[in-house]
Amino acid sequence: MKDALGNDLIIGQVYGYSRSENGITTVKVGELVKITEKQVSLEVQQSKRALYNKNVEDRGYTNKIISVKANGLFPVYDNLLSRIKHLANPEYCQNSEDTQRQLESINELLTKETPHIKDNFEWEE
């Protein structure tokens, strides 16, 4: 089964989706815990809601398991981006060897956490 971007779903990956109906926008972010033939299940980590075009606000309702359609899911990489930002911190790169080591760590992290992205990325030279 694939997400909204056409990537294979990954159990344990964090996904989000947004739905708008009758002026109410609902946003859920959660970890993918189950894939069935018709739907997927997320353990909700964030739940938000907005009326019409106002900003979304927290709603609570976390740790609840919900079922949604896979083709409406988008991957969320907040945790991964925080880890990359930490590794790319100039404080840890005092010389070229430090920089190389940090870049290798970022590469390993991307290879492990997002192989579906890394494998489809072409470097321009």
C-alpha angles and dihedrals in degrees: 000000000000136000126233090278093054095253122135112260117250123208108233094026117123115241135178135201137184129207129185123199132159092350094309119113116199122194124190128182121186150137117276106242105164141021121200131175094268108020145013131230125229128192099222116236097168131023122186138171139191136185116230109317098341123119118277116256131200115268103182112221093131128160089033118131113231133180120226140163112273095221090065096057126105123192115248117207103181094128093044092049091050090053092049091048089052092049091047093053108130090221089074094048107072095149142006093275091055090048092050091049091050092048090051090051090052090049091051091048092051092046091053101038103034111022090149090061099038093049091054096046117101118203116225115218 
